[in-house]
Structure formats: structure tokens, C-alpha cells
Amino acid sequence: MEYKKITIANSTETHDIMKMSESVGNVYEMVSIISKRANQITSDMKSDLDTKLQEFASYNDNLEEVFENHEQIEISRFYEKLPKPSLLATQEWLDGEIYYRNPAKEKEQF
């Protein structure tokens, strides 16, 4: 995911939940889909951050010396300033970018 291209506001916005859930027909199912997508985004962000911070890892157990790396601090600040994954998932839902399917509903149709 291109985190530098994200143009979502960091603050919350009010949306009409009933209008948002029209495509699914159920508010709780919509919330479940958005929360699952937010969990996916969270795990992606965490793995990206871990790989970027891995190059700064210190493998010696020396408690006397603590090194302050400014690049590591800047990377951490960048990820802290990003919008929360729930906001990203909600925006993806509003834009129609989330693919979902319900196997229970598919069985009922056949």
C-alpha cells in the first residue's frame, strides 16, 4: 500500500450508516467487513514498519549504551501520523474498493 499517497483526513467524519450499508443490506455485516479490512491494513502496516525498523536493530545486549538514530525516529513518526486503519477501511468501503463475499448467502441461493 502506498502510504505516502494517502489523502484521508486524520479526524473522524460523520456518515449515514444506513446509506453505507445499502449494498450489503445489514449494518452489522458492513461493520464486520470494514473491521476485517481494518485488521488486514493493520497487519500490513505493522509488517512494513517492522521491516523498515529491522535494519536499525541492535543485537548486542549492552545496557550502558543507548543509541538514538534520527532515521528510526523519523520512520516511527511517519507511521504515527498516518490515519488509523479503521478510517482507511471505511474510506475504501465508501469508494467501493473492498471485495467481500458471504458463503452462507451463496449457499441459500443454490
Backbone torsions as a table, in degrees:
resi	resn	phi	psi	omega
1	MET	NA	137.5	179.9
2	GLU	-84.7	96.0	-176.1
3	TYR	-73.5	-25.2	180.0
4	LYS	-74.3	-19.8	-178.0
5	LYS	-93.6	4.8	-178.2
6	ILE	-72.0	128.3	-178.2
7	THR	-120.7	27.9	-179.4
8	ILE	-89.3	141.8	177.8
9	ALA	-68.0	146.9	-180.0
10	ASN	-78.7	-10.6	-178.9
11	SER	-100.5	162.8	-178.8
12	THR	-80.2	152.4	177.5
13	GLU	-127.5	151.9	179.3
14	THR	-86.6	131.0	178.0
15	HIS	-129.1	154.1	175.8
16	ASP	-81.0	109.1	-175.3
17	ILE	-64.8	-38.9	-179.5
18	MET	-63.8	-38.7	178.0
19	LYS	-69.7	-37.6	179.2
20	MET	-65.3	-34.0	-174.6
21	SER	-91.2	7.4	-178.7
22	GLU	-61.2	-36.6	-177.4
23	SER	-68.5	-28.3	-179.7
24	VAL	-97.2	-35.6	-178.9
25	GLY	89.8	2.4	-177.0
26	ASN	-147.9	124.4	-178.1
27	VAL	-64.1	-42.1	-176.2
28	TYR	-67.8	-36.0	176.7
29	GLU	-67.3	-39.4	177.7
30	MET	-62.6	-44.3	179.2
31	VAL	-63.5	-38.6	178.3
32	SER	-63.8	-42.0	179.2
33	ILE	-64.9	-45.7	-179.8
34	ILE	-64.1	-40.3	-178.8
35	SER	-68.5	-36.4	176.8
36	LYS	-65.9	-39.4	177.7
37	ARG	-67.5	-38.0	177.8
38	ALA	-63.4	-37.7	176.5
39	ASN	-65.2	-37.6	176.6
40	GLN	-64.3	-43.6	179.4
41	ILE	-63.7	-41.3	179.1
42	THR	-60.4	-46.2	-179.3
43	SER	-66.9	-36.2	176.0
44	ASP	-64.3	-44.7	179.5
45	MET	-63.7	-41.2	-179.8
46	LYS	-65.0	-42.7	179.0
47	SER	-67.2	-38.4	176.3
48	ASP	-62.8	-44.8	179.6
49	LEU	-64.3	-41.6	179.5
50	ASP	-62.8	-40.9	179.2
51	THR	-68.0	-36.4	178.5
52	LYS	-71.2	-35.0	-179.5
53	LEU	-83.6	-12.2	-178.5
54	GLN	-63.1	-33.3	-179.4
55	GLU	-70.9	-15.4	177.7
56	PHE	-97.6	2.2	-175.2
57	ALA	-67.2	139.6	177.3
58	SER	-106.5	127.6	-175.3
59	TYR	-102.9	4.4	176.2
60	ASN	-97.9	146.4	-178.5
61	ASP	-97.5	63.1	179.8
62	ASN	-106.3	108.5	-177.2
63	LEU	-79.9	-17.6	-176.8
64	GLU	-76.3	-33.5	-176.6
65	GLU	-104.6	122.1	175.4
66	VAL	-120.0	119.4	-178.0
67	PHE	-97.7	136.5	177.3
68	GLU	-107.9	113.9	-178.4
69	ASN	-104.3	120.0	-175.5
70	HIS	-70.2	-31.4	177.2
71	GLU	-65.4	-40.7	178.6
72	GLN	-64.0	-39.7	178.5
73	ILE	-65.6	-40.9	179.7
74	GLU	-65.9	-39.3	177.5
75	ILE	-63.6	-43.9	179.5
76	SER	-64.1	-41.3	178.6
77	ARG	-65.0	-36.7	178.6
78	PHE	-60.8	-46.1	-179.6
79	TYR	-70.7	-28.6	176.7
80	GLU	-70.3	-30.2	-178.2
81	LYS	-82.4	-12.1	179.9
82	LEU	-67.2	153.0	176.7
83	PRO	-65.1	154.7	-179.7
84	LYS	-65.3	148.3	-179.0
85	PRO	-58.8	-30.2	177.7
86	SER	-66.4	-35.9	176.1
87	LEU	-67.7	-39.9	177.9
88	LEU	-63.9	-44.0	-179.6
89	ALA	-65.8	-39.1	178.3
90	THR	-64.4	-41.0	178.3
91	GLN	-66.1	-39.3	176.5
92	GLU	-62.4	-38.0	178.1
93	TRP	-63.7	-44.7	-179.3
94	LEU	-65.1	-33.4	179.5
95	ASP	-82.5	-6.7	-179.8
96	GLY	75.2	28.5	-176.2
97	GLU	-95.7	-2.3	-177.9
98	ILE	-97.8	124.5	174.3
99	TYR	-93.3	132.0	179.6
100	TYR	-144.6	157.3	173.6
101	ARG	-151.6	151.3	-179.5
102	ASN	-118.6	105.2	-177.6
103	PRO	-60.5	-30.8	179.2
104	ALA	-64.9	-40.2	178.0
105	LYS	-70.5	-33.1	178.6
106	GLU	-67.3	-35.5	177.4
107	LYS	-66.8	-36.2	-179.6
108	GLU	-66.3	-30.6	-177.0
109	GLN	-72.6	-27.4	-177.7
110	PHE	-91.5	NA	NA
